[in-house]
Amino acid sequence: MERYNRITRKNCREIVLLQSYPCFWGKCRFCDYTLDNSRDKNAMLALNSEVLSHVTGCFGVLEVINSGSCFELPPKTLEQIRHIIQEKNIKRLFFEAHWIYRDRLQEMRDYMGIPITFKIGVETFDYDFRERYLNKHADFSSPEEVSRYFDSPCLMVGIKGQTREMIDYDMAMLKKYFQLGTVNVFTNNSTDVQRDEELVAWFMEKYSALLDDPSVEVLYEKTDFGVGD
């Protein structure tokens, strides 16, 4: 399991994949990342400390991800992140949080003491597909509502049952309401959600310009950030 990398193609930054307590929701139909969660505090702290020891501050930007939300990281790990920010002169932090934590984002910004770009796993702005099929438990009604709280949505494309019209809408809303975003091309995993190869091929052709768009990162494989398994 790779847990540290440097992203140099767009938005240069160091990235670490840490371990956290179980995701508060943990029921998204497409997600098996929660297998990386733990309840063993001491083991988590030791692992996270080792991973964070690789951070150099070379870009002045750090992204911290885990199988859930940043609020589920152990408090001592959050304290270590704050120390590294100060020690390595990091100027910006990337975190991810579920919609349920939207009213706590400022709390984390105040704690870390630097600007935080908050990502959110939206998957799609189509309410029915997101809630009734993907079981995301994120009941916002519009992209504009999400943009009031979060800076960068993570969208997912290429799932059987998804349509071209859904993807067109998601890409339009990403560009309309957000300055940054991530598009994950779905990869088959241990869940029953299946990749639609025809839809993926259509997306990669129609939206090929996103590969050179500095504001959008397209992850064709789930390990394209250089971390994970």
C-alpha positions as CSV (number, residue, x, y, z in Angstrom):
1,M,0.0,0.0,0.0
2,E,1.6,3.3,-1.2
3,R,0.8,6.1,1.2
4,Y,3.0,9.0,0.2
5,N,3.5,10.6,-3.2
6,R,4.2,13.9,-4.9
7,I,1.7,15.2,-7.5
8,T,3.5,17.3,-10.1
9,R,1.2,17.4,-13.1
10,K,-1.5,19.7,-11.8
11,N,-1.8,21.6,-8.5
12,C,1.6,20.5,-7.3
13,R,1.5,19.0,-3.8
14,E,2.5,16.2,-1.5
15,I,-0.2,13.7,-0.7
16,V,-0.5,11.2,2.1
17,L,-3.0,8.4,2.6
18,L,-3.6,8.0,6.3
19,Q,-5.7,5.6,8.4
20,S,-8.7,6.7,10.3
21,Y,-11.6,5.4,12.4
22,P,-14.5,3.9,10.4
23,C,-16.4,6.3,8.2
24,F,-19.4,7.6,10.0
25,W,-21.6,6.4,7.2
26,G,-19.8,3.5,5.6
27,K,-22.7,2.4,3.4
28,C,-22.0,3.9,0.0
29,R,-22.9,1.2,-2.5
30,F,-19.8,1.7,-4.6
31,C,-17.2,2.0,-1.8
32,D,-14.9,-0.6,-0.4
33,Y,-12.2,1.8,0.8
34,T,-13.5,1.5,4.3
35,L,-11.5,-1.8,4.5
36,D,-8.6,0.5,5.3
37,N,-10.2,1.9,8.4
38,S,-9.3,0.7,11.9
39,R,-10.3,0.8,15.5
40,D,-6.8,0.2,16.8
41,K,-5.7,3.6,17.9
42,N,-2.1,2.8,18.6
43,A,-1.6,1.1,15.3
44,M,-3.2,4.0,13.4
45,L,-1.1,6.5,15.2
46,A,2.1,4.6,14.5
47,L,1.2,4.1,10.8
48,N,0.2,7.7,10.3
49,S,3.2,9.1,12.1
50,E,5.5,7.1,9.8
51,V,3.7,8.2,6.6
52,L,3.7,11.9,7.7
53,S,7.4,11.7,8.4
54,H,7.9,11.7,4.6
55,V,6.4,15.2,4.2
56,T,9.0,17.7,3.3
57,G,7.0,20.8,2.5
58,C,8.7,21.0,-0.9
59,F,5.6,22.6,-2.6
60,G,4.2,24.3,0.4
61,V,1.0,22.3,-0.2
62,L,-0.2,19.1,1.4
63,E,-3.2,16.9,0.7
64,V,-4.3,14.4,3.4
65,I,-6.8,11.7,2.4
66,N,-8.2,8.8,4.4
67,S,-11.0,6.3,3.9
68,G,-13.7,8.6,5.2
69,S,-13.6,12.2,6.3
70,C,-10.7,14.2,7.9
71,F,-12.8,14.5,11.1
72,E,-12.4,10.7,11.5
73,L,-8.7,10.9,11.8
74,P,-7.4,10.4,15.4
75,P,-6.9,13.7,17.3
76,K,-3.2,13.0,17.8
77,T,-2.8,12.6,14.0
78,L,-4.5,15.9,13.4
79,E,-2.2,17.4,16.0
80,Q,0.8,16.0,14.1
81,I,-0.5,17.4,10.9
82,R,-0.8,20.8,12.5
83,H,2.8,20.5,13.8
84,I,4.1,19.6,10.3
85,I,2.3,22.5,8.8
86,Q,4.2,24.8,11.1
87,E,7.5,23.0,10.9
88,K,7.5,22.6,7.1
89,N,6.1,26.0,6.3
90,I,3.0,24.5,4.5
91,K,0.7,27.3,3.2
92,R,-2.3,25.3,2.0
93,L,-3.9,22.0,3.0
94,F,-6.3,19.7,1.1
95,F,-8.8,17.7,3.2
96,E,-11.9,15.7,2.3
97,A,-15.2,15.6,4.3
98,H,-18.6,14.2,3.9
99,W,-21.6,16.4,3.5
100,I,-22.7,15.7,7.1
101,Y,-19.7,17.6,8.3
102,R,-20.4,20.8,6.3
103,D,-21.0,22.9,9.5
104,R,-17.7,21.9,11.0
105,L,-15.4,23.0,8.2
106,Q,-14.5,26.3,9.8
107,E,-13.7,24.5,13.0
108,M,-11.0,22.6,11.1
109,R,-9.7,25.7,9.3
110,D,-9.3,27.4,12.7
111,Y,-7.5,24.5,14.2
112,M,-5.0,24.1,11.3
113,G,-4.4,27.8,11.0
114,I,-4.0,27.9,7.2
115,P,-6.3,27.9,4.2
116,I,-7.9,24.5,3.5
117,T,-9.3,23.4,0.2
118,F,-12.2,21.1,1.2
119,K,-13.1,18.3,-1.2
120,I,-16.4,16.4,-1.0
121,G,-17.4,13.1,-2.6
122,V,-20.4,14.2,-4.6
123,E,-20.2,11.4,-7.2
124,T,-23.1,12.9,-9.1
125,F,-25.4,15.9,-8.8
126,D,-28.2,13.7,-10.0
127,Y,-30.2,13.3,-6.7
128,D,-32.0,10.1,-7.5
129,F,-28.9,8.2,-8.7
130,R,-26.7,9.5,-5.9
131,E,-29.2,8.8,-3.1
132,R,-31.3,5.9,-4.3
133,Y,-28.7,3.9,-6.1
134,L,-25.2,4.9,-4.8
135,N,-26.7,5.4,-1.3
136,K,-24.4,8.4,-0.6
137,H,-26.4,9.9,2.2
138,A,-25.8,13.4,1.0
139,D,-29.1,15.1,0.6
140,F,-28.1,18.5,-0.9
141,S,-30.5,19.7,-3.6
142,S,-28.2,21.5,-5.9
143,P,-24.6,22.1,-7.0
144,E,-24.9,25.7,-5.8
145,E,-25.8,24.5,-2.3
146,V,-22.6,22.3,-2.2
147,S,-20.5,25.3,-3.3
148,R,-21.6,27.3,-0.3
149,Y,-19.6,24.9,1.9
150,F,-17.0,23.0,-0.2
151,D,-14.4,24.0,-2.7
152,S,-13.8,21.0,-4.8
153,P,-16.3,18.2,-5.7
154,C,-15.2,14.6,-6.5
155,L,-17.4,13.2,-9.3
156,M,-17.6,9.7,-10.6
157,V,-18.2,8.6,-14.2
158,G,-18.6,5.3,-16.0
159,I,-21.1,3.4,-13.8
160,K,-23.8,1.2,-15.3
161,G,-27.1,2.9,-14.8
162,Q,-25.5,6.3,-15.2
163,T,-26.4,8.2,-18.4
164,R,-24.5,10.6,-20.8
165,E,-27.0,13.3,-19.8
166,M,-26.1,12.9,-16.1
167,I,-22.4,13.2,-16.9
168,D,-22.9,16.2,-19.1
169,Y,-24.9,17.9,-16.3
170,D,-22.2,17.0,-13.8
171,M,-19.4,18.4,-15.9
172,A,-21.3,21.6,-16.6
173,M,-22.1,22.2,-12.9
174,L,-18.5,21.5,-12.0
175,K,-17.3,24.2,-14.3
176,K,-20.0,26.6,-13.3
177,Y,-19.8,26.5,-9.6
178,F,-16.3,25.3,-8.6
179,Q,-12.7,26.4,-9.3
180,L,-11.4,22.9,-8.7
181,G,-12.7,19.4,-9.1
182,T,-11.8,15.7,-9.5
183,V,-13.3,13.2,-11.8
184,N,-12.9,9.6,-10.9
185,V,-13.5,7.0,-13.7
186,F,-15.1,4.1,-11.9
187,T,-13.0,0.9,-11.5
188,N,-14.7,-2.4,-10.6
189,N,-14.1,-3.4,-7.1
190,S,-15.5,-5.8,-4.5
191,T,-19.0,-4.1,-4.6
192,D,-21.8,-5.0,-7.0
193,V,-21.5,-1.6,-8.8
194,Q,-20.2,-2.2,-12.3
195,R,-18.2,-0.2,-14.8
196,D,-19.8,0.8,-18.1
197,E,-17.0,0.5,-20.6
198,E,-19.0,2.1,-23.4
199,L,-19.8,5.1,-21.2
200,V,-16.2,5.4,-20.1
201,A,-15.0,5.4,-23.7
202,W,-17.5,8.1,-24.6
203,F,-16.5,10.2,-21.6
204,M,-12.8,10.0,-22.3
205,E,-13.4,11.1,-25.9
206,K,-15.9,13.9,-25.3
207,Y,-14.1,15.3,-22.3
208,S,-10.5,14.7,-23.4
209,A,-9.8,18.4,-22.9
210,L,-10.2,17.9,-19.2
211,L,-6.8,16.1,-19.2
212,D,-5.1,19.4,-19.9
213,D,-7.5,21.6,-17.8
214,P,-5.5,22.8,-14.8
215,S,-8.6,23.0,-12.6
216,V,-9.8,19.4,-13.1
217,E,-7.9,16.2,-12.2
218,V,-9.2,13.1,-14.0
219,L,-8.3,9.8,-12.3
220,Y,-8.6,7.0,-14.8
221,E,-7.3,4.5,-12.2
222,K,-8.0,4.9,-8.5
223,T,-4.3,4.9,-7.8
224,D,-3.5,7.8,-10.2
225,F,-2.6,10.0,-7.3
226,G,0.2,7.5,-6.5
227,V,-1.3,6.3,-3.3
228,G,-3.6,3.4,-2.4
229,D,-3.7,-0.2,-3.6
